[in-house]
């Protein structure tokens, strides 16, 4: 699969995903925090299926 998640987007996705999972593990937000696995996975693999469907890419242009 072609990557469509840029560096800034990737960093934010990973941070948000980890924060949601941590909040879930500590019991602050309950089981819904496990939804943080989605942004974490898309940040790690640099592929967002929703971006692919919408034709969006946050990767920089290659020269």
C-alpha positions as CSV (number, residue, x, y, z in Angstrom):
1,X,0.0,0.0,0.0
2,X,1.1,3.5,-0.8
3,X,1.7,5.7,2.3
4,X,-0.6,8.7,2.5
5,X,0.1,10.0,6.1
6,X,2.8,12.7,6.4
7,X,5.2,13.2,9.2
8,X,3.3,15.8,11.3
9,X,0.0,13.8,10.8
10,X,1.8,10.6,11.8
11,X,3.2,12.1,14.9
12,X,-0.1,13.5,16.0
13,X,-1.9,10.2,15.3
14,X,0.6,8.3,17.4
15,X,0.4,10.7,20.3
16,X,-3.4,10.8,20.3
17,X,-3.6,7.1,20.0
18,X,-1.2,6.5,22.9
19,X,-3.0,9.1,25.1
20,X,-6.4,7.5,24.5
21,X,-5.1,4.0,25.3
22,X,-3.3,5.4,28.5
23,X,-6.5,7.1,29.6
24,X,-8.4,3.9,29.0
25,X,-5.9,1.8,31.0
26,X,-6.1,4.2,33.9
27,X,-9.9,4.1,33.9
28,X,-10.4,7.8,33.1
29,X,-12.4,7.4,30.0
30,X,-13.4,3.7,30.1
31,X,-13.3,1.1,27.3
32,X,-13.9,3.7,24.6
33,X,-10.3,4.7,24.9
34,X,-9.3,1.6,23.0
35,X,-10.5,3.4,19.9
36,X,-7.0,4.9,20.1
37,X,-5.7,1.8,18.5
38,X,-7.0,3.1,15.1
39,X,-4.9,6.4,15.0
40,X,-2.0,4.5,16.5
41,X,-2.0,1.9,13.8
42,X,-2.5,4.4,11.0
43,X,0.3,6.4,12.4
44,X,2.7,3.5,12.6
45,X,1.9,2.0,9.2
46,X,1.5,5.5,7.5
47,X,-1.6,4.4,5.7
48,X,-5.1,5.8,6.4
49,X,-7.9,3.9,4.6
50,X,-10.2,6.9,4.9
51,X,-7.6,9.1,3.2
52,X,-7.3,6.6,0.4
53,X,-11.1,6.6,-0.2
54,X,-11.2,10.4,-0.2
55,X,-8.0,10.8,-2.3
56,X,-6.2,12.8,0.4
57,X,-2.5,12.6,1.2
58,X,-0.6,14.6,3.8
59,X,2.8,13.4,2.5
60,X,5.0,16.0,1.0
61,X,5.4,16.2,-2.7
62,X,8.4,14.4,-4.1
63,X,10.7,16.4,-6.4
